[in-house]
């Protein structure tokens, strides 16, 4: 019959090996979770309309077909935001902060986001598959 000390060594070795594997598992899981969440993150365009000035003006951004795009507007005036995409989107802007407009683009290509009353292109999105 084997002694207790001879049985403890293999059991201890297996336990350490499994503990080592377990400690590296969250890193791999976290990395894939981060990759997955990056794949579904929104493209966010922050727009400010104040005292007749619009920012940004024709920002160049990239997006993916079917992925969310969100425009967050702080404005001191009424305007209309128009997204030249497939499908088109139009959003009414009123004075206020934190107005959020969310949409997706179904067809790859160049998409312009304009403010009609201000007469500015806020952003141009290059939408890829």
C-alpha positions, 0 to 999 in steps of 0.5 A, a space after each residue: 500500500 502506498 504511503 500518504 506522502 507518495 499519494 500527496 505529491 501527484 495530487 498536489 501536482 495535479 492541483 497546482 496544474 489545474 490552478 495554473 490553468 484556471 488562473 489563465 482562463 479569465 484572461 483569455 475569457 476577458 480578451 474574447 469578451 473585449 473583442 466581442 464587445 468591440 464588435 458591437 460597440 456603437 460609433 458615437 458622434 458628439 455634436 454641439 450647436 452653440 451660438 451659430 457654431 457647429 462642431 464637429 464639421 465633416 469629421 471622418 469616421 468608420 462604421 460597419 453595416 448593421 452596427 449601431 451609430 449614435 449621434 449625441 446632440 447638445 444644441 441651443 437651437 432647433 435644427 434637423 439632422 439628416 443621414 444620407 444612407 440606405 435607409 435615410 434617417 431624419 431627426 428633429 433637434 430641439 434646444 437641449 443637451 444629451 439628445 440621442 439618435 440611434 440608427 444603422 446603415 444597411 448598405 456599405 459606402 459613404 454616408 453624410 450626416 448633415 444639419 439642414 438649417 445650419 447647412 453643415 456636414 457634421 460627419 462623413 461615415 465610411 461604412 464597410 461590410 
